[in-house]
């Protein structure tokens, strides 16, 4: 098993914990749960808005399940020739966070709409680390002229 597969599998565990929270523990502030948004509690006072918010939350969770399913197929059946392209796709897709989500998260953090305060900084640090990790793995062959470590 290559290092790429191990890292992708760990990423899948991380994302799976978020999917679990989105589907079953919406109030949680752990694993990037919806409970970090103060507005989540406010939606509960209006059933129509709350149902709409839950629909969107479940939509995001469902999209993540599709994404995780595709990664599972790649991890189980994908050839090593596919790994660099998977890593590049992960880098590009995760980087979209900086376009739409981070500016909004930072704004909400400044306006004290997130729990805990500074959550947007934690989120950007996690996203940045993932992008750096996937980029290093993608560039591994050009950085180090040795084969990527394998665990099998």
Protein Blocks (a to p, Z undefined) as FASTA:
>chain_A
ZZklmmmmmmmmmmmmmmmmmmmmmmpcghhiaklpmklmmmmmpmklmmmmmmmmmmmm
mmmmmmmmmmmmmmmmpcfklmmmmmmmmmmmmmmmmmmmmmmmmmmmmnopaccehklm
mmmmmmmmmmmmmmmmmmmmmmpccdcddfZZ
